[in-house]
Amino acid sequence: MTWILASEIPKSTPDSPQHLHGDPQPPNYGTMAATPPFSAPSDPAGSPRTPAKSSPRQRRLLAGLAVVCVLSGSLIAVMVPFFPSEAASRGVSQTTISGVFSCFALTQMLLYPLVAPLALRLGVTRLYNIGIATAGVSTIAFGTFYHIPGGAGFIAACFVARVVEAAGTAAVSACGFTIIGNQFSGRSSSVVALVSAAQSAGLSVAPAIGGGLYAAAGFGLPFYVLGSVMVVTAAVNMRFMPAVEKTDDSPSDVTKMFRTLAASPENWLCLLIVFCYSLDFFTFESCVAPYAVAALGITPATLGLYFTVATGSYVFTSILWARLAERTTNPYSMMSLCLLLVSASQLLIPPASFLGLQPTWWLFGLGMTLQEALFGGAYIPCFQLMLAASVRAGLHDDLRTHAFVSSVFWSAYSLGTVVGPLAGGLLVDAYGFPLMMMAVAALTLTVALLTACQAGVRTFRAR
């Protein structure tokens, strides 16, 4: 990955993305700019945009963001195939093993609100790369825990490492979206689609690669390889990535910013969609394996193939949804239709009782694949819509706003990852997996109807 600094940076206005820190005549708000952004910020009235083509320098930046997102996704999933059995062999309970995974999401939820002010103080790209390096070093350290004797010390060290990894990836996620909002204002949905697809690819391939490395050389190798790649990536980024920094030192009134953001119903709707997206997927993934084995006879290895195919459908459709969202005056219409179809697909995974269908492997796979392929059409446009709505509500189109909106966005996402598995587990224990999926489908349908209402409001105002 290589980034080249622009030799000439145009002046910016308060309504344009900010530019490279160190400009002889700095703009009002500091920023990164290897080249001018894709296009101007979205029109407040929601008119369709005509984005310019990305330059070679911007394509290098996108490639760099994508590589980091692949690594971030890999970090979440690399130890799934072998860590539970390794911990269980040391006498660690299943509840404690699950806690090692869930503490990751909980830590992120608690830290996301702190990322925005820290990024403005340290510089966005600097904190972004610190986050990558921190997660990488912690991952390498995780590989050495195999040498800790017994179960108590081993699992305690694992908890500490996962908390540190979560802190690093929280900085990466929030700062990455800040860069996207600041540098690619007219094409942020497309870039969100790219990095989301990259993270999904990491989530998909990491278990297979991690399992293979574990089989070849034991517990430590998967962590040594992934951690080393992350540290090297951070070092390359620190050397070549343009700085994103705030050039003015005026204090930020976070309370006032939140009140302004919260005054927009569009922001609340987008946050609800983001929350629903993460809750649906993490609830499903945490509860599906026992049902697949008991009702369909699907082995864990075969279930992994189902997830790979379903994730692939998200990767291939995400850019399509982004392009459609950027070229329509009312993306909420598309989003509501996608959510409606997602709700229907969730009723196929374990066929809802009122459908009169028997559980089959092909209905299960079809529902999974449609859920992945369609949900991106509702989730991907949310960040760009939140940025535009926040500016219309009164926030400045500057680095502070981009960082603040990014932190709020990821806070809603992480809340879904924490609440989903817990609520899903309680529902499965009390009523079974099929009824739990009906509850998830009902939530998705409710969000779809609210989104359809917003689509109607925007259409009415455009007349």
One Martini backbone bead per residue (centre of mass of N, CA, C, O) as a GRO file, in nm:
protein
  463
    1MET     BB    1   0.095   0.036   0.024
    2THR     BB    2   0.040   0.367  -0.128
    3TRP     BB    3   0.091   0.715  -0.065
    4ILE     BB    4   0.032   1.033  -0.224
    5LEU     BB    5   0.104   1.353  -0.208
    6ALA     BB    6  -0.014   1.648  -0.271
    7SER     BB    7   0.119   1.945  -0.395
    8GLU     BB    8  -0.183   2.059  -0.432
    9ILE     BB    9  -0.405   2.239  -0.218
   10PRO     BB   10  -0.705   2.341  -0.191
   11LYS     BB   11  -0.913   2.538  -0.075
   12SER     BB   12  -1.147   2.560   0.189
   13THR     BB   13  -1.466   2.527   0.308
   14PRO     BB   14  -1.709   2.472   0.540
   15ASP     BB   15  -1.855   2.278   0.295
   16SER     BB   16  -1.584   2.127   0.271
   17PRO     BB   17  -1.354   1.923   0.266
   18GLN     BB   18  -1.067   1.861   0.417
   19HIS     BB   19  -0.717   1.911   0.451
   20LEU     BB   20  -0.396   1.895   0.467
   21HIS     BB   21  -0.186   1.905   0.707
   22GLY     BB   22   0.018   2.205   0.645
   23ASP     BB   23  -0.100   2.419   0.505
   24PRO     BB   24  -0.011   2.740   0.461
   25GLN     BB   25  -0.347   2.776   0.430
   26PRO     BB   26  -0.549   2.684   0.642
   27PRO     BB   27  -0.832   2.567   0.703
   28ASN     BB   28  -1.085   2.543   0.924
   29TYR     BB   29  -1.050   2.222   0.867
   30GLY     BB   30  -0.884   1.952   0.913
   31THR     BB   31  -0.716   1.719   0.671
   32MET     BB   32  -0.736   1.486   0.424
   33ALA     BB   33  -0.551   1.502   0.093
   34ALA     BB   34  -0.440   1.352  -0.184
   35THR     BB   35  -0.708   1.450  -0.312
   36PRO     BB   36  -0.970   1.539  -0.427
   37PRO     BB   37  -1.267   1.470  -0.389
   38PHE     BB   38  -1.510   1.319  -0.554
   39SER     BB   39  -1.730   1.524  -0.424
   40ALA     BB   40  -1.966   1.691  -0.327
   41PRO     BB   41  -2.184   1.729  -0.117
   42SER     BB   42  -2.485   1.661  -0.052
   43ASP     BB   43  -2.784   1.754  -0.119
   44PRO     BB   44  -3.024   1.859   0.092
   45ALA     BB   45  -3.268   1.761  -0.104
   46GLY     BB   46  -3.163   1.485  -0.248
   47SER     BB   47  -3.009   1.494  -0.497
   48PRO     BB   48  -2.857   1.358  -0.737
   49ARG     BB   49  -2.545   1.228  -0.801
   50THR     BB   50  -2.217   1.302  -0.979
   51PRO     BB   51  -1.957   1.127  -0.962
   52ALA     BB   52  -1.638   1.114  -0.969
   53LYS     BB   53  -1.361   0.983  -1.050
   54SER     BB   54  -1.113   0.810  -0.932
   55SER     BB   55  -0.800   0.824  -0.846
   56PRO     BB   56  -0.513   0.658  -0.799
   57ARG     BB   57  -0.480   0.760  -0.509
   58GLN     BB   58  -0.764   0.681  -0.410
   59ARG     BB   59  -0.735   0.380  -0.474
   60ARG     BB   60  -0.514   0.334  -0.267
   61LEU     BB   61  -0.681   0.413  -0.021
   62LEU     BB   62  -0.899   0.199  -0.059
   63ALA     BB   63  -0.711  -0.041  -0.039
   64GLY     BB   64  -0.616   0.019   0.250
   65LEU     BB   65  -0.894   0.001   0.387
   66ALA     BB   66  -0.956  -0.289   0.294
   67VAL     BB   67  -0.724  -0.436   0.432
   68VAL     BB   68  -0.800  -0.359   0.722
   69CYS     BB   69  -1.087  -0.491   0.711
   70VAL     BB   70  -0.992  -0.776   0.671
   71LEU     BB   71  -0.833  -0.787   0.937
   72SER     BB   72  -1.069  -0.719   1.124
   73GLY     BB   73  -1.243  -0.964   1.047
   74SER     BB   74  -1.029  -1.179   1.118
   75LEU     BB   75  -1.007  -1.117   1.422
   76ILE     BB   76  -1.294  -1.212   1.499
   77ALA     BB   77  -1.265  -1.527   1.346
   78VAL     BB   78  -0.990  -1.692   1.373
   79MET     BB   79  -1.072  -1.861   1.659
   80VAL     BB   80  -1.335  -2.029   1.619
   81PRO     BB   81  -1.233  -2.335   1.550
   82PHE     BB   82  -1.024  -2.366   1.832
   83PHE     BB   83  -1.067  -2.217   2.106
   84PRO     BB   84  -1.297  -2.369   2.254
   85SER     BB   85  -1.145  -2.645   2.274
   86GLU     BB   86  -0.894  -2.540   2.418
   87ALA     BB   87  -1.039  -2.428   2.670
   88ALA     BB   88  -1.195  -2.689   2.748
   89SER     BB   89  -0.929  -2.861   2.801
   90ARG     BB   90  -0.886  -2.658   3.069
   91GLY     BB   91  -1.185  -2.626   3.214
   92VAL     BB   92  -1.359  -2.428   3.060
   93SER     BB   93  -1.644  -2.283   3.034
   94GLN     BB   94  -1.884  -2.190   2.809
   95THR     BB   95  -1.952  -1.916   2.932
   96THR     BB   96  -1.660  -1.810   2.936
   97ILE     BB   97  -1.602  -1.842   2.638
   98SER     BB   98  -1.827  -1.647   2.545
   99GLY     BB   99  -1.706  -1.399   2.697
  100VAL     BB  100  -1.462  -1.358   2.509
  101PHE     BB  101  -1.645  -1.262   2.275
  102SER     BB  102  -1.844  -1.047   2.414
  103CYS     BB  103  -1.628  -0.842   2.524
  104PHE     BB  104  -1.566  -0.713   2.257
  105ALA     BB  105  -1.839  -0.564   2.207
  106LEU     BB  106  -1.858  -0.417   2.481
  107THR     BB  107  -1.602  -0.248   2.456
  108GLN     BB  108  -1.684  -0.096   2.201
  109MET     BB  109  -1.941   0.038   2.311
  110LEU     BB  110  -1.781   0.206   2.535
  111LEU     BB  111  -1.559   0.349   2.326
  112TYR     BB  112  -1.685   0.503   2.087
  113PRO     BB  113  -1.746   0.787   2.227
  114LEU     BB  114  -1.418   0.842   2.257
  115VAL     BB  115  -1.300   0.864   1.966
  116ALA     BB  116  -1.359   1.147   1.858
  117PRO     BB  117  -1.194   1.326   2.061
  118LEU     BB  118  -0.928   1.167   2.020
  119ALA     BB  119  -0.898   1.214   1.713
  120LEU     BB  120  -0.884   1.529   1.730
  121ARG     BB  121  -0.624   1.529   1.909
  122LEU     BB  122  -0.430   1.315   1.739
  123GLY     BB  123  -0.558   1.218   1.485
  124VAL     BB  124  -0.704   1.011   1.272
  125THR     BB  125  -0.473   0.846   1.138
  126ARG     BB  126  -0.313   0.797   1.394
  127LEU     BB  127  -0.536   0.636   1.545
  128TYR     BB  128  -0.581   0.425   1.330
  129ASN     BB  129  -0.286   0.305   1.348
  130ILE     BB  130  -0.282   0.248   1.647
  131GLY     BB  131  -0.512   0.044   1.639
  132ILE     BB  132  -0.375  -0.164   1.459
  133ALA     BB  133  -0.122  -0.208   1.632
  134THR     BB  134  -0.260  -0.290   1.894
  135ALA     BB  135  -0.409  -0.537   1.782
  136GLY     BB  136  -0.154  -0.682   1.678
  137VAL     BB  137   0.002  -0.716   1.943
  138SER     BB  138  -0.227  -0.864   2.095
  139THR     BB  139  -0.238  -1.106   1.899
  140ILE     BB  140   0.044  -1.207   1.948
  141ALA     BB  141   0.009  -1.249   2.252
  142PHE     BB  142  -0.216  -1.463   2.233
  143GLY     BB  143  -0.025  -1.693   2.122
  144THR     BB  144   0.134  -1.721   2.412
  145PHE     BB  145  -0.093  -1.844   2.610
  146TYR     BB  146  -0.039  -2.150   2.579
  147HIS     BB  147   0.198  -2.140   2.811
  148ILE     BB  148  -0.019  -2.123   3.015
  149PRO     BB  149  -0.107  -2.272   3.287
  150GLY     BB  150  -0.402  -2.375   3.284
  151GLY     BB  151  -0.715  -2.190   3.302
  152ALA     BB  152  -0.722  -1.917   3.458
  153GLY     BB  153  -0.478  -1.765   3.333
  154PHE     BB  154  -0.555  -1.803   3.039
  155ILE     BB  155  -0.841  -1.661   3.041
  156ALA     BB  156  -0.749  -1.390   3.155
  157ALA     BB  157  -0.560  -1.317   2.921
  158CYS     BB  158  -0.780  -1.328   2.701
  159PHE     BB  159  -0.952  -1.096   2.804
  160VAL     BB  160  -0.740  -0.876   2.785
  161ALA     BB  161  -0.678  -0.904   2.481
  162ARG     BB  162  -0.970  -0.852   2.375
  163VAL     BB  163  -0.993  -0.567   2.488
  164VAL     BB  164  -0.756  -0.448   2.329
  165GLU     BB  165  -0.859  -0.524   2.048
  166ALA     BB  166  -1.123  -0.363   2.070
  167ALA     BB  167  -0.994  -0.087   2.100
  168GLY     BB  168  -0.848  -0.087   1.827
  169THR     BB  169  -1.103  -0.144   1.641
  170ALA     BB  170  -1.264   0.102   1.725
  171ALA     BB  171  -1.068   0.307   1.604
  172VAL     BB  172  -1.078   0.198   1.316
  173SER     BB  173  -1.380   0.225   1.252
  174ALA     BB  174  -1.431   0.527   1.325
  175CYS     BB  175  -1.193   0.647   1.157
  176GLY     BB  176  -1.270   0.526   0.885
  177PHE     BB  177  -1.547   0.680   0.863
  178THR     BB  178  -1.426   0.960   0.885
  179ILE     BB  179  -1.264   0.945   0.625
  180ILE     BB  180  -1.499   0.889   0.438
  181GLY     BB  181  -1.670   1.146   0.505
  182ASN     BB  182  -1.431   1.353   0.441
  183GLN     BB  183  -1.319   1.237   0.145
  184PHE     BB  184  -1.614   1.085   0.037
  185SER     BB  185  -1.891   1.247   0.027
  186GLY     BB  186  -2.027   1.147  -0.261
  187ARG     BB  187  -1.913   0.820  -0.194
  188SER     BB  188  -1.965   0.679   0.088
  189SER     BB  189  -2.139   0.431   0.018
  190SER     BB  190  -1.930   0.288  -0.160
  191VAL     BB  191  -1.710   0.269   0.062
  192VAL     BB  192  -1.875   0.118   0.267
  193ALA     BB  193  -1.917  -0.126   0.085
  194LEU     BB  194  -1.622  -0.200   0.054
  195VAL     BB  195  -1.545  -0.238   0.362
  196SER     BB  196  -1.772  -0.438   0.428
  197ALA     BB  197  -1.683  -0.654   0.226
  198ALA     BB  198  -1.400  -0.690   0.344
  199GLN     BB  199  -1.491  -0.782   0.626
  200SER     BB  200  -1.656  -1.024   0.526
  201ALA     BB  201  -1.417  -1.169   0.401
  202GLY     BB  202  -1.264  -1.205   0.667
  203LEU     BB  203  -1.489  -1.364   0.814
  204SER     BB  204  -1.491  -1.601   0.601
  205VAL     BB  205  -1.169  -1.690   0.581
  206ALA     BB  206  -1.042  -1.708   0.868
  207PRO     BB  207  -1.132  -1.986   0.977
  208ALA     BB  208  -0.981  -2.153   0.763
  209ILE     BB  209  -0.698  -2.040   0.808
  210GLY     BB  210  -0.679  -2.078   1.113
  211GLY     BB  211  -0.729  -2.386   1.109
  212GLY     BB  212  -0.482  -2.455   0.932
  213LEU     BB  213  -0.259  -2.335   1.115
  214TYR     BB  214  -0.332  -2.502   1.362
  215ALA     BB  215  -0.282  -2.781   1.228
  216ALA     BB  216   0.021  -2.720   1.150
  217ALA     BB  217   0.130  -2.539   1.446
  218GLY     BB  218  -0.090  -2.446   1.629
  219PHE     BB  219  -0.203  -2.190   1.835
  220GLY     BB  220  -0.002  -1.944   1.755
  221LEU     BB  221   0.013  -1.893   1.440
  222PRO     BB  222  -0.246  -1.731   1.370
  223PHE     BB  223  -0.159  -1.486   1.553
  224TYR     BB  224   0.118  -1.422   1.433
  225VAL     BB  225   0.030  -1.363   1.145
  226LEU     BB  226  -0.192  -1.151   1.187
  227GLY     BB  227  -0.036  -0.955   1.373
  228SER     BB  228   0.198  -0.895   1.178
  229VAL     BB  229   0.030  -0.775   0.948
  230MET     BB  230  -0.085  -0.541   1.116
  231VAL     BB  231   0.182  -0.405   1.192
  232VAL     BB  232   0.282  -0.357   0.904
  233THR     BB  233   0.042  -0.190   0.810
  234ALA     BB  234   0.080   0.039   1.013
  235ALA     BB  235   0.365   0.122   0.918
  236VAL     BB  236   0.287   0.196   0.630
  237ASN     BB  237   0.073   0.407   0.698
  238MET     BB  238   0.256   0.599   0.866
  239ARG     BB  239   0.435   0.668   0.611
  240PHE     BB  240   0.190   0.727   0.367
  241MET     BB  241  -0.043   0.856   0.519
  242PRO     BB  242  -0.239   1.101   0.530
  243ALA     BB  243  -0.329   1.353   0.732
  244VAL     BB  244  -0.587   1.376   0.995
  245GLU     BB  245  -0.645   1.707   1.113
  246LYS     BB  246  -0.697   1.953   1.345
  247THR     BB  247  -0.639   2.311   1.306
  248ASP     BB  248  -0.842   2.380   1.526
  249ASP     BB  249  -0.891   2.465   1.895
  250SER     BB  250  -1.177   2.459   1.931
  251PRO     BB  251  -1.422   2.366   2.116
  252SER     BB  252  -1.640   2.094   2.185
  253ASP     BB  253  -1.998   2.051   2.189
  254VAL     BB  254  -2.134   1.755   2.241
  255THR     BB  255  -2.419   1.813   2.343
  256LYS     BB  256  -2.502   1.995   2.107
  257MET     BB  257  -2.449   1.789   1.884
  258PHE     BB  258  -2.653   1.578   1.983
  259ARG     BB  259  -2.904   1.755   1.971
  260THR     BB  260  -2.885   1.804   1.668
  261LEU     BB  261  -2.890   1.511   1.575
  262ALA     BB  262  -3.161   1.436   1.739
  263ALA     BB  263  -3.352   1.638   1.569
  264SER     BB  264  -3.334   1.407   1.354
  265PRO     BB  265  -3.527   1.152   1.236
  266GLU     BB  266  -3.325   1.023   1.037
  267ASN     BB  267  -3.112   0.942   1.245
  268TRP     BB  268  -3.291   0.746   1.407
  269LEU     BB  269  -3.352   0.557   1.174
  270CYS     BB  270  -3.061   0.479   1.102
  271LEU     BB  271  -2.991   0.366   1.383
  272LEU     BB  272  -3.208   0.146   1.376
  273ILE     BB  273  -3.096  -0.004   1.132
  274VAL     BB  274  -2.816  -0.065   1.247
  275PHE     BB  275  -2.916  -0.218   1.494
  276CYS     BB  276  -3.079  -0.433   1.338
  277TYR     BB  277  -2.849  -0.548   1.175
  278SER     BB  278  -2.668  -0.651   1.409
  279LEU     BB  279  -2.879  -0.807   1.568
  280ASP     BB  280  -2.968  -1.011   1.355
  281PHE     BB  281  -2.689  -1.145   1.295
  282PHE     BB  282  -2.589  -1.210   1.588
  283THR     BB  283  -2.830  -1.377   1.669
  284PHE     BB  284  -2.818  -1.591   1.451
  285GLU     BB  285  -2.515  -1.685   1.485
  286SER     BB  286  -2.548  -1.767   1.800
  287CYS     BB  287  -2.819  -1.984   1.738
  288VAL     BB  288  -2.804  -2.184   1.478
  289ALA     BB  289  -2.641  -2.450   1.520
  290PRO     BB  290  -2.836  -2.634   1.685
  291TYR     BB  291  -3.063  -2.630   1.472
  292ALA     BB  292  -2.906  -2.743   1.227
  293VAL     BB  293  -2.846  -3.016   1.361
  294ALA     BB  294  -3.135  -3.109   1.469
  295ALA     BB  295  -3.326  -3.038   1.204
  296LEU     BB  296  -3.097  -3.093   0.945
  297GLY     BB  297  -2.801  -3.224   0.984
  298ILE     BB  298  -2.586  -2.998   1.007
  299THR     BB  299  -2.271  -2.948   1.001
  300PRO     BB  300  -2.030  -2.731   1.086
  301ALA     BB  301  -1.885  -2.738   0.811
  302THR     BB  302  -2.140  -2.686   0.638
  303LEU     BB  303  -2.224  -2.423   0.774
  304GLY     BB  304  -1.974  -2.269   0.675
  305LEU     BB  305  -2.066  -2.274   0.376
  306TYR     BB  306  -2.321  -2.114   0.409
  307PHE     BB  307  -2.178  -1.856   0.508
  308THR     BB  308  -2.002  -1.813   0.260
  309VAL     BB  309  -2.230  -1.773   0.055
  310ALA     BB  310  -2.381  -1.547   0.199
  311THR     BB  311  -2.143  -1.349   0.213
  312GLY     BB  312  -2.098  -1.334  -0.093
  313SER     BB  313  -2.366  -1.188  -0.153
  314TYR     BB  314  -2.283  -0.926  -0.010
  315VAL     BB  315  -2.029  -0.857  -0.167
  316PHE     BB  316  -2.177  -0.843  -0.459
  317THR     BB  317  -2.422  -0.628  -0.366
  318SER     BB  318  -2.312  -0.369  -0.222
  319ILE     BB  319  -2.238  -0.186  -0.464
  320LEU     BB  320  -2.516  -0.173  -0.587
  321TRP     BB  321  -2.657  -0.030  -0.352
  322ALA     BB  322  -2.478   0.221  -0.349
  323ARG     BB  323  -2.536   0.321  -0.635
  324LEU     BB  324  -2.840   0.350  -0.599
  325ALA     BB  325  -2.832   0.551  -0.358
  326GLU     BB  326  -2.659   0.778  -0.522
  327ARG     BB  327  -2.895   0.789  -0.774
  328THR     BB  328  -3.117   0.876  -0.569
  329THR     BB  329  -3.355   1.086  -0.412
  330ASN     BB  330  -3.490   0.811  -0.252
  331PRO     BB  331  -3.352   0.563  -0.062
  332TYR     BB  332  -3.590   0.467   0.127
  333SER     BB  333  -3.738   0.290  -0.072
  334MET     BB  334  -3.520   0.074  -0.102
  335MET     BB  335  -3.484   0.012   0.201
  336SER     BB  336  -3.774  -0.086   0.262
  337LEU     BB  337  -3.775  -0.322   0.061
  338CYS     BB  338  -3.537  -0.475   0.177
  339LEU     BB  339  -3.656  -0.517   0.462
  340LEU     BB  340  -3.904  -0.674   0.374
  341LEU     BB  341  -3.741  -0.911   0.242
  342VAL     BB  342  -3.584  -0.988   0.493
  343SER     BB  343  -3.824  -1.070   0.664
  344ALA     BB  344  -3.909  -1.301   0.474
  345SER     BB  345  -3.639  -1.462   0.485
  346GLN     BB  346  -3.649  -1.520   0.798
  347LEU     BB  347  -3.911  -1.714   0.761
  348LEU     BB  348  -3.734  -1.950   0.605
  349ILE     BB  349  -3.516  -2.073   0.777
  350PRO     BB  350  -3.745  -2.124   0.985
  351PRO     BB  351  -4.031  -2.207   0.916
  352ALA     BB  352  -4.307  -2.069   0.964
  353SER     BB  353  -4.596  -2.199   1.077
  354PHE     BB  354  -4.796  -2.029   0.877
  355LEU     BB  355  -4.665  -2.157   0.603
  356GLY     BB  356  -4.653  -2.484   0.595
  357LEU     BB  357  -4.347  -2.566   0.626
  358GLN     BB  358  -4.063  -2.755   0.595
  359PRO     BB  359  -3.763  -2.825   0.693
  360THR     BB  360  -3.485  -2.726   0.483
  361TRP     BB  361  -3.184  -2.673   0.333
  362TRP     BB  362  -3.282  -2.472   0.106
  363LEU     BB  363  -3.436  -2.272   0.282
  364PHE     BB  364  -3.205  -2.204   0.468
  365GLY     BB  365  -3.010  -2.099   0.244
  366LEU     BB  366  -3.198  -1.890   0.117
  367GLY     BB  367  -3.245  -1.713   0.365
  368MET     BB  368  -2.951  -1.641   0.422
  369THR     BB  369  -2.882  -1.513   0.144
  370LEU     BB  370  -3.104  -1.295   0.134
  371GLN     BB  371  -3.028  -1.150   0.393
  372GLU     BB  372  -2.746  -1.061   0.298
  373ALA     BB  373  -2.815  -0.929   0.014
  374LEU     BB  374  -3.044  -0.715   0.128
  375PHE     BB  375  -2.941  -0.555   0.385
  376GLY     BB  376  -2.742  -0.362   0.242
  377GLY     BB  377  -2.967  -0.169   0.121
  378ALA     BB  378  -3.011  -0.041   0.420
  379TYR     BB  379  -2.722   0.003   0.554
  380ILE     BB  380  -2.519   0.156   0.363
  381PRO     BB  381  -2.668   0.452   0.346
  382CYS     BB  382  -2.667   0.563   0.645
  383PHE     BB  383  -2.412   0.738   0.678
  384GLN     BB  384  -2.471   0.947   0.455
  385LEU     BB  385  -2.749   1.032   0.567
  386MET     BB  386  -2.644   1.133   0.842
  387LEU     BB  387  -2.462   1.355   0.740
  388ALA     BB  388  -2.679   1.517   0.588
  389ALA     BB  389  -2.878   1.552   0.828
  390SER     BB  390  -2.679   1.698   1.021
  391VAL     BB  391  -2.631   1.944   0.841
  392ARG     BB  392  -2.930   2.030   0.820
  393ALA     BB  393  -2.955   2.060   1.144
  394GLY     BB  394  -2.647   2.237   1.194
  395LEU     BB  395  -2.398   2.104   1.124
  396HIS     BB  396  -2.088   2.090   1.029
  397ASP     BB  397  -1.887   2.016   0.736
  398ASP     BB  398  -1.669   1.846   0.931
  399LEU     BB  399  -1.457   1.665   1.122
  400ARG     BB  400  -1.628   1.663   1.375
  401THR     BB  401  -1.885   1.548   1.249
  402HIS     BB  402  -1.765   1.290   1.127
  403ALA     BB  403  -1.667   1.174   1.400
  404PHE     BB  404  -1.933   1.182   1.554
  405VAL     BB  405  -2.111   1.012   1.363
  406SER     BB  406  -1.933   0.763   1.370
  407SER     BB  407  -1.962   0.701   1.673
  408VAL     BB  408  -2.269   0.673   1.676
  409PHE     BB  409  -2.295   0.452   1.469
  410TRP     BB  410  -2.112   0.238   1.626
  411SER     BB  411  -2.280   0.232   1.881
  412ALA     BB  412  -2.532   0.106   1.753
  413TYR     BB  413  -2.395  -0.146   1.648
  414SER     BB  414  -2.280  -0.256   1.921
  415LEU     BB  415  -2.551  -0.283   2.064
  416GLY     BB  416  -2.650  -0.516   1.882
  417THR     BB  417  -2.413  -0.719   1.955
  418VAL     BB  418  -2.502  -0.737   2.258
  419VAL     BB  419  -2.816  -0.785   2.258
  420GLY     BB  420  -2.872  -1.014   2.060
  421PRO     BB  421  -2.751  -1.277   2.191
  422LEU     BB  422  -2.904  -1.247   2.457
  423ALA     BB  423  -3.198  -1.237   2.352
  424GLY     BB  424  -3.180  -1.492   2.177
  425GLY     BB  425  -3.116  -1.694   2.404
  426LEU     BB  426  -3.374  -1.647   2.569
  427LEU     BB  427  -3.576  -1.727   2.342
  428VAL     BB  428  -3.471  -2.012   2.286
  429ASP     BB  429  -3.505  -2.126   2.573
  430ALA     BB  430  -3.822  -2.059   2.584
  431TYR     BB  431  -3.923  -2.113   2.244
  432GLY     BB  432  -3.714  -2.124   2.025
  433PHE     BB  433  -3.583  -2.063   1.716
  434PRO     BB  434  -3.833  -2.000   1.535
  435LEU     BB  435  -3.951  -1.776   1.725
  436MET     BB  436  -3.706  -1.595   1.723
  437MET     BB  437  -3.717  -1.535   1.413
  438MET     BB  438  -3.995  -1.400   1.426
  439ALA     BB  439  -3.902  -1.164   1.601
  440VAL     BB  440  -3.691  -1.057   1.404
  441ALA     BB  441  -3.889  -1.014   1.166
  442ALA     BB  442  -4.069  -0.810   1.317
  443LEU     BB  443  -3.854  -0.595   1.353
  444THR     BB  444  -3.786  -0.557   1.053
  445LEU     BB  445  -4.072  -0.476   0.967
  446THR     BB  446  -4.094  -0.223   1.141
  447VAL     BB  447  -3.856  -0.076   1.006
  448ALA     BB  448  -3.974  -0.083   0.721
  449LEU     BB  449  -4.223   0.097   0.782
  450LEU     BB  450  -4.066   0.346   0.879
  451THR     BB  451  -3.909   0.381   0.612
  452ALA     BB  452  -4.159   0.421   0.434
  453CYS     BB  453  -4.247   0.681   0.571
  454GLN     BB  454  -3.993   0.843   0.496
  455ALA     BB  455  -4.031   0.814   0.193
  456GLY     BB  456  -4.302   0.968   0.189
  457VAL     BB  457  -4.200   1.235   0.307
  458ARG     BB  458  -3.989   1.296   0.086
  459THR     BB  459  -4.183   1.294  -0.152
  460PHE     BB  460  -4.368   1.521  -0.053
  461ARG     BB  461  -4.140   1.745  -0.024
  462ALA     BB  462  -4.056   1.732  -0.341
  463ARG     BB  463  -4.331   1.871  -0.458
   0.00000   0.00000   0.00000
